[in-house]
């Protein structure tokens, strides 16, 4: 159906979410309840997330069934839901309008005075979180919708006022073209999601369309260290703010960069070539300096003072699955990271290298067959900082195995460059291998957007069991 202005229809009072337990869908359901809608939903199984929604007043069904569709006025479904889902079929039979998640999120944005949309191939969750904490520090009372778990707000969603709405803006299937941003951040543009995009030119054209969604009194915050992003400058018809670490023409810059023993950076902030003093971050890596510049520039445009910017950034200590320390046992630190693109992998391993001079063991779970096949050359050269790489099976996510690519092939390609990789399919066997080979002082990093984090959990449990004996 045409999603245009669907939420301006006063007759819509009851909204049903298919896949309500997902991190984005659950947040949208919570925001909808705050806006006064009666919410129901369904998911494959009950989870702590669905239990929380029930405690807030949502009616949640376990499992998908046509019986779950009764007298709702609107049905929202996630991209993971197939056309033959019984609830979608029933909604159609009853002439109940239904729209996809991104359309619904775009319509929600219209209910807020200023929407901040954070886009880019990498760093969206981190930068959205940084912006959120700065706005909270500045007493702006934002409503927040993040694609990860931010401990400082107790989850992925924070209900605030109706002036500021902060959200990630994903380019996949051009979802972000359904949004209504007042301020847009573009962090970087690289080849990804090649199951949808034809090539890098297709991706760049999509971001060009996105930047044109801004009103003339809005703001475009662009990373001009990234060539593909800087090429968008002629497309900007709103206020333009640039940032970068390397490009001396950037409005917002970081200089005099140092790292402490945890790999956490400090730097001198320069705005329009004027020193604004030192900033300290509590997350590691050069890439997070860039993210913090984006957040600082965006929040300054929204009226946040320098003190709020510094304090908000200092308060940010990461989100779940973004270089998250899961535990330390026998002086072996276990980290989990969401990195699933070659650039993200290299950046994460570089951050790890700033922390330890010992061995770095990377357990990598490729995410989707199309990405692995399209970027295999880039993947094969992204593990230079790792002492050892264990590649496990590809996490299919939304895809089916076409038989064109597998993890053994990727392992062979890595070994042509570094000869530091092995393939192990079973998670328990990976844990046994680590237990035999990892030494005190080493670091283990589970890496990928699937369920590879379970390896770290299993390793910690094994070591704790050994210690207890």
C-alpha positions as CSV (number, residue, x, y, z in Angstrom):
1,X,0.0,0.0,0.0
2,X,1.0,3.7,-0.3
3,X,2.5,4.5,3.1
4,X,2.4,8.3,2.6
5,X,0.9,10.0,5.6
6,X,-0.5,6.7,7.0
7,X,-0.1,7.8,10.6
8,X,-1.9,11.1,10.0
9,X,-5.1,9.0,9.6
10,X,-6.9,9.5,12.9
11,X,-8.8,6.2,12.4
12,X,-5.7,4.2,13.0
13,X,-5.6,3.4,16.7
14,X,-4.5,-0.3,16.8
15,X,-1.2,-1.4,15.3
16,X,0.1,-5.0,14.9
17,X,3.8,-5.7,14.5
18,X,4.8,-9.0,12.8
19,X,8.3,-9.8,14.1
20,X,7.8,-7.6,17.1
21,X,10.8,-9.1,19.0
22,X,13.4,-7.8,16.6
23,X,15.6,-5.0,17.8
24,X,14.2,-2.4,15.5
25,X,10.6,-3.6,15.5
26,X,10.4,-3.8,19.3
27,X,11.7,-0.2,19.5
28,X,9.1,1.0,17.0
29,X,6.4,-0.8,19.0
30,X,7.5,0.9,22.2
31,X,7.6,4.3,20.6
32,X,4.1,3.7,19.1
33,X,2.7,2.9,22.6
34,X,4.2,6.1,23.9
35,X,2.4,8.0,21.1
36,X,-0.9,6.5,22.2
37,X,-1.4,3.6,19.9
38,X,-2.7,0.2,21.1
39,X,0.0,-2.3,20.1
40,X,-0.1,-6.0,19.5
41,X,2.5,-8.2,17.8
42,X,3.8,-11.7,17.2
43,X,7.2,-13.4,17.0
44,X,8.5,-17.0,16.7
45,X,9.1,-17.3,20.4
46,X,8.9,-15.3,23.6
47,X,12.1,-13.4,24.6
48,X,13.1,-10.9,27.3
49,X,12.3,-8.2,24.7
50,X,8.8,-9.4,24.1
51,X,8.3,-9.8,27.9
52,X,9.3,-6.2,28.3
53,X,6.8,-5.1,25.7
54,X,4.1,-7.0,27.4
55,X,5.0,-5.3,30.7
56,X,4.5,-2.0,28.9
57,X,1.0,-3.0,27.7
58,X,1.5,-4.7,24.4
59,X,-0.4,-7.9,23.5
60,X,2.3,-10.3,22.2
61,X,1.5,-13.6,20.5
62,X,4.0,-16.4,20.4
63,X,4.1,-17.8,16.9
64,X,2.6,-16.5,13.7
65,X,-1.1,-17.3,13.1
66,X,-4.0,-15.8,11.1
67,X,-5.9,-15.8,14.4
68,X,-3.6,-13.0,15.7
69,X,-5.2,-10.6,13.1
70,X,-8.5,-9.5,14.5
71,X,-9.5,-5.8,14.5
72,X,-6.2,-4.0,14.1
73,X,-6.1,-0.9,11.9
74,X,-2.6,-1.3,10.6
75,X,-0.1,-4.1,10.3
76,X,3.7,-3.5,10.2
77,X,6.1,-6.2,9.1
78,X,9.8,-6.6,9.0
79,X,11.9,-7.4,6.0
80,X,12.4,-10.9,7.3
81,X,8.7,-11.7,6.9
82,X,7.7,-13.6,3.8
83,X,4.7,-12.8,1.6
84,X,3.0,-16.0,2.6
85,X,3.1,-15.2,6.3
86,X,-0.4,-16.1,7.6
87,X,-0.8,-12.8,9.4
88,X,0.0,-10.8,6.2
89,X,-2.4,-13.0,4.2
90,X,-5.1,-12.5,6.8
91,X,-4.6,-8.7,6.9
92,X,-4.9,-8.6,3.1
93,X,-8.1,-10.7,3.3
94,X,-9.6,-8.4,5.8
95,X,-8.4,-5.3,3.9
96,X,-6.3,-4.1,6.8
97,X,-3.5,-1.9,5.5
98,X,0.0,-3.2,6.0
99,X,3.4,-1.5,5.5
100,X,7.1,-2.5,5.8
101,X,9.2,-1.4,8.8
102,X,11.2,1.3,7.0
103,X,8.0,2.9,5.7
104,X,6.6,2.9,9.2
105,X,9.8,4.4,10.7
106,X,9.7,7.1,8.1
107,X,6.2,8.0,9.0
108,X,7.0,8.1,12.7
109,X,9.8,10.6,11.9
110,X,7.1,13.1,10.7
111,X,5.9,13.3,14.3
112,X,9.1,14.9,15.5
113,X,10.4,18.4,14.9
114,X,14.0,17.5,14.2
115,X,15.0,14.0,13.0
116,X,18.7,13.1,13.1
117,X,19.5,10.2,10.7
118,X,22.9,8.5,10.8
119,X,23.9,6.7,7.6
120,X,27.0,5.0,6.2
121,X,28.5,1.6,5.5
122,X,30.1,1.4,9.0
123,X,29.7,3.0,12.4
124,X,26.0,3.8,12.4
125,X,25.1,2.3,15.8
126,X,28.1,3.8,17.5
127,X,27.7,7.3,16.1
128,X,23.9,7.3,16.8
129,X,24.7,6.3,20.3
130,X,27.2,9.0,20.7
131,X,24.8,11.6,19.4
132,X,22.1,10.3,21.7
133,X,24.2,10.7,24.8
134,X,25.3,14.2,23.9
135,X,21.7,15.2,23.4
136,X,20.8,13.7,26.7
137,X,23.7,15.5,28.4
138,X,22.6,18.8,26.8
139,X,19.0,18.2,28.2
140,X,17.5,18.0,24.7
141,X,15.3,15.0,25.8
142,X,15.7,13.0,22.5
143,X,13.6,10.0,21.5
144,X,16.2,7.4,20.4
145,X,16.0,4.4,18.1
146,X,19.3,2.4,17.8
147,X,20.1,-0.8,16.0
148,X,22.0,-2.1,19.0
149,X,21.9,-2.2,22.8
150,X,23.2,0.9,24.5
151,X,23.6,0.3,28.3
152,X,23.3,4.0,29.1
153,X,19.6,4.0,28.0
154,X,18.9,0.4,29.0
155,X,18.3,-1.0,25.5
156,X,17.9,0.1,22.0
157,X,15.1,2.7,22.6
158,X,14.6,5.7,24.7
159,X,11.4,7.6,24.9
160,X,11.9,11.3,25.1
161,X,10.1,14.4,23.8
162,X,8.7,15.2,20.4
163,X,11.4,17.7,19.3
164,X,14.4,15.4,18.6
165,X,14.3,11.9,17.1
166,X,17.6,10.1,16.6
167,X,17.8,7.0,14.4
168,X,20.1,4.9,12.2
169,X,19.4,5.2,8.5
170,X,20.4,2.0,6.6
171,X,21.0,2.1,2.9
172,X,20.0,-1.6,2.4
173,X,17.3,-1.8,-0.3
174,X,17.4,2.0,-0.1
175,X,15.3,2.0,3.1
176,X,16.7,5.4,4.1
177,X,15.0,7.0,1.1
178,X,11.7,6.6,3.0
179,X,12.9,8.8,5.8
180,X,12.4,12.5,6.6
181,X,15.7,13.8,8.1
182,X,16.4,17.3,9.3
183,X,20.1,16.4,9.9
184,X,21.8,13.6,8.1
185,X,25.2,12.2,8.9
186,X,27.1,10.2,6.2
187,X,30.0,8.4,7.8
188,X,31.4,6.5,4.8
189,X,30.4,4.8,1.6
190,X,31.8,1.4,0.5
191,X,30.7,-1.6,-1.5
192,X,28.2,-3.6,0.6
193,X,24.8,-5.2,0.3
194,X,25.7,-6.3,-3.2
195,X,22.7,-8.7,-3.2
196,X,20.7,-5.5,-3.9
197,X,23.1,-2.8,-5.2
198,X,24.6,-3.4,-8.6
199,X,28.0,-1.7,-7.8
200,X,29.6,1.2,-6.0
201,X,28.1,3.7,-8.4
202,X,24.6,2.4,-7.6
203,X,25.4,2.8,-3.9
204,X,26.7,6.4,-4.3
205,X,23.6,7.4,-6.3
206,X,21.5,6.1,-3.5
207,X,23.3,8.2,-1.0
208,X,23.0,11.2,-3.3
209,X,19.2,10.8,-3.3
210,X,19.3,10.5,0.5
211,X,21.2,13.8,1.0
212,X,18.6,15.5,-1.2
213,X,15.9,14.6,1.3
214,X,17.2,17.3,3.6
215,X,15.3,20.6,3.8
216,X,17.2,23.7,2.9
217,X,17.4,24.7,6.6
218,X,18.6,21.3,7.6
219,X,22.2,20.0,7.9
220,X,24.4,17.5,6.1
221,X,27.3,16.3,8.2
222,X,29.9,14.6,5.9
223,X,33.1,12.7,6.4
224,X,35.4,14.2,3.8
225,X,38.2,11.8,4.6
226,X,36.1,9.4,2.6
227,X,36.4,10.1,-1.1
228,X,33.0,8.7,-2.0
229,X,31.3,10.9,0.7
230,X,33.2,14.0,-0.4
231,X,31.9,13.5,-3.9
232,X,28.4,14.2,-2.6
233,X,29.2,17.8,-1.7
234,X,27.8,19.2,-5.0
235,X,24.5,17.4,-4.2
236,X,24.0,19.2,-0.8
237,X,21.3,21.9,-0.9
238,X,21.2,22.3,2.9
239,X,23.7,23.6,5.4
240,X,27.0,21.7,5.0
241,X,29.3,20.6,7.8
242,X,32.4,18.5,7.1
243,X,34.7,16.5,9.4
244,X,37.8,14.4,9.1
245,X,41.1,13.3,10.6
246,X,43.2,13.6,7.5
247,X,41.6,16.2,5.4
248,X,42.8,19.6,6.6
249,X,39.8,21.4,4.8
250,X,37.3,19.7,7.2
251,X,35.3,22.0,9.5
252,X,35.8,19.6,12.5
253,X,39.2,17.9,12.9
254,X,41.1,15.8,15.4
255,X,44.8,16.5,16.0
256,X,47.5,15.5,18.5
257,X,46.0,12.0,18.8
258,X,47.2,9.7,21.6
259,X,46.1,6.3,22.9
260,X,46.2,5.1,26.5
261,X,46.9,1.5,27.7
262,X,43.3,0.5,26.9
263,X,43.6,1.8,23.3
264,X,41.3,4.7,24.3
265,X,42.1,7.9,22.3
266,X,42.5,11.5,23.3
267,X,42.8,14.3,20.8
268,X,42.7,18.1,20.4
269,X,39.4,19.2,18.7
270,X,39.7,21.8,16.1
271,X,36.6,23.6,14.7
272,X,37.2,25.8,11.6
273,X,41.0,25.6,12.4
274,X,40.5,26.9,16.0
275,X,41.5,24.7,19.0
276,X,38.5,23.8,21.2
277,X,40.6,21.8,23.8
278,X,41.1,18.1,24.5
279,X,38.5,15.4,24.1
280,X,38.8,11.9,25.8
281,X,37.0,8.8,24.5
282,X,36.2,5.6,26.4
283,X,36.1,3.4,23.3
284,X,39.2,2.3,21.3
285,X,40.3,2.9,17.8
286,X,41.0,5.6,15.2
287,X,37.6,4.9,13.6
288,X,35.9,6.0,16.8
289,X,37.7,9.3,16.7
290,X,36.0,9.8,13.3
291,X,32.7,8.7,14.7
292,X,33.0,11.1,17.6
293,X,33.8,14.0,15.2
294,X,30.6,13.3,13.3
295,X,28.6,13.2,16.6
296,X,30.2,16.4,17.9
297,X,29.6,18.3,14.7
298,X,25.9,17.1,14.4
299,X,25.1,18.0,18.0
300,X,26.8,21.4,17.7
301,X,24.5,22.2,14.8
302,X,21.6,21.2,17.0
303,X,22.6,23.7,19.7
304,X,24.6,21.6,22.1
305,X,27.5,23.4,23.9
306,X,31.0,22.1,24.0
307,X,30.8,21.0,27.6
308,X,27.8,18.7,26.8
309,X,29.6,17.4,23.7
310,X,32.7,16.5,25.7
311,X,30.8,15.0,28.6
312,X,28.4,13.0,26.3
313,X,31.3,11.5,24.4
314,X,33.2,10.7,27.6
315,X,30.1,8.9,28.9
316,X,29.9,6.6,25.9
317,X,31.6,3.3,26.6
318,X,30.3,1.3,23.7
319,X,27.3,-0.7,22.7
320,X,26.6,-4.4,22.9
321,X,28.6,-6.4,20.3
322,X,30.8,-3.4,19.4
323,X,34.2,-4.3,20.7
324,X,32.5,-5.6,23.8
325,X,34.6,-7.2,26.5
326,X,32.8,-10.5,27.4
327,X,35.2,-11.5,30.1
328,X,38.9,-12.0,31.2
329,X,40.1,-15.4,32.3
330,X,43.7,-16.6,32.8
331,X,44.7,-13.2,31.6
332,X,43.0,-13.9,28.3
333,X,40.6,-11.2,27.2
334,X,37.5,-12.2,25.2
335,X,36.1,-9.6,23.0
336,X,33.0,-9.7,20.8
337,X,32.5,-7.4,17.8
338,X,29.8,-7.0,15.1
339,X,32.3,-6.4,12.3
340,X,31.2,-8.2,9.1
341,X,32.7,-6.0,6.4
342,X,36.5,-6.0,5.5
343,X,37.0,-2.4,6.5
344,X,35.3,-3.0,9.8
345,X,37.5,-6.1,10.4
346,X,40.7,-4.2,9.8
347,X,39.6,-1.3,12.0
348,X,38.7,-3.7,14.9
349,X,41.9,-5.6,14.7
350,X,43.9,-2.3,14.6
351,X,42.1,-1.3,17.7
352,X,43.0,-4.6,19.3
353,X,46.7,-4.1,18.4
354,X,46.7,-0.8,20.4
355,X,45.7,-2.8,23.5
356,X,47.9,-5.9,23.4
357,X,51.3,-6.8,22.1
358,X,50.5,-10.5,22.5
359,X,48.5,-12.8,20.2
360,X,45.2,-11.8,18.7
361,X,43.0,-14.7,17.8
362,X,40.1,-13.8,15.5
363,X,37.1,-16.1,15.1
364,X,35.3,-14.9,12.0
365,X,31.8,-15.8,10.9
366,X,31.2,-14.5,7.4
367,X,27.7,-12.9,7.0
368,X,25.7,-13.7,3.9
369,X,26.9,-15.6,0.8
370,X,26.6,-12.6,-1.5
371,X,28.8,-10.4,0.7
372,X,31.4,-13.1,1.1
373,X,31.5,-13.8,-2.7
374,X,31.5,-10.2,-3.8
375,X,34.2,-9.0,-1.3
376,X,36.3,-12.1,-1.0
377,X,39.5,-10.3,-2.1
378,X,38.9,-7.6,0.4
379,X,38.2,-10.1,3.2
380,X,41.3,-12.1,2.3
381,X,43.5,-9.1,3.0
382,X,41.8,-7.7,6.1
383,X,43.3,-10.0,8.8
384,X,46.8,-8.7,8.7
385,X,46.8,-7.7,12.4
386,X,45.6,-11.2,13.6
387,X,48.0,-13.8,14.9
388,X,45.5,-16.5,14.0
389,X,42.2,-16.6,12.2
390,X,39.5,-19.3,12.6
391,X,36.9,-19.1,9.9
392,X,33.6,-20.8,10.6
393,X,30.6,-21.4,8.4
394,X,28.8,-18.5,6.6
395,X,25.8,-17.1,8.5
396,X,23.1,-17.2,5.9
397,X,20.8,-14.6,7.5
398,X,18.1,-13.8,4.8
399,X,19.8,-15.8,2.0
400,X,20.0,-19.4,0.7
401,X,23.2,-21.2,-0.1
402,X,23.7,-21.1,-3.9
403,X,26.8,-23.3,-3.7
404,X,29.0,-20.6,-5.2
405,X,31.0,-19.7,-2.1
406,X,31.9,-21.3,1.2
407,X,34.1,-20.6,4.2
408,X,36.8,-23.1,3.1
409,X,37.3,-21.1,-0.1
410,X,37.6,-17.9,2.0
411,X,40.1,-19.6,4.3
412,X,42.3,-20.7,1.4
413,X,42.2,-17.1,0.0
414,X,43.3,-15.7,3.4
415,X,46.2,-18.2,3.6
416,X,47.5,-17.1,0.2
417,X,48.2,-13.7,1.8
418,X,48.9,-14.4,5.5
419,X,48.9,-18.2,6.0
420,X,47.3,-17.6,9.4
421,X,43.8,-19.1,8.9
422,X,42.1,-22.4,9.5
423,X,38.5,-23.5,8.9
424,X,36.5,-25.1,11.8
425,X,32.7,-25.5,11.5
426,X,31.7,-26.6,15.0
427,X,31.7,-24.0,17.7
428,X,32.7,-26.5,20.4
429,X,35.7,-27.6,18.3
430,X,36.7,-24.0,18.0
431,X,36.7,-23.6,21.8
432,X,38.8,-26.8,22.1
433,X,41.3,-25.4,19.6
434,X,41.5,-22.1,21.4
435,X,42.0,-23.8,24.7
436,X,45.0,-25.7,23.3
437,X,46.6,-22.7,21.6
438,X,45.8,-19.5,23.3
439,X,48.3,-18.2,25.9
440,X,48.0,-15.8,28.9
441,X,48.1,-12.2,27.6
442,X,46.4,-13.1,24.3
443,X,43.1,-11.7,23.1
444,X,40.2,-13.6,21.5
445,X,37.9,-11.7,19.2
446,X,34.7,-13.3,18.0
447,X,33.7,-11.3,14.9
448,X,30.5,-11.2,12.7
449,X,26.9,-10.2,12.6
450,X,25.5,-13.7,13.3
451,X,25.8,-16.0,16.4
452,X,29.6,-16.3,16.6
453,X,29.5,-14.5,19.9
454,X,28.5,-17.9,21.4
455,X,32.1,-19.1,20.9
456,X,33.3,-16.5,23.4
457,X,30.6,-17.5,25.9
458,X,31.5,-21.2,25.5
459,X,35.3,-20.5,26.0
460,X,34.7,-18.4,29.1
461,X,32.4,-21.1,30.5
462,X,35.0,-23.8,29.9
463,X,37.8,-21.8,31.5
464,X,35.7,-21.0,34.5
465,X,34.8,-24.7,34.9
466,X,38.5,-25.6,34.7
467,X,39.4,-23.0,37.3
468,X,36.6,-24.3,39.6
469,X,37.9,-27.9,39.5
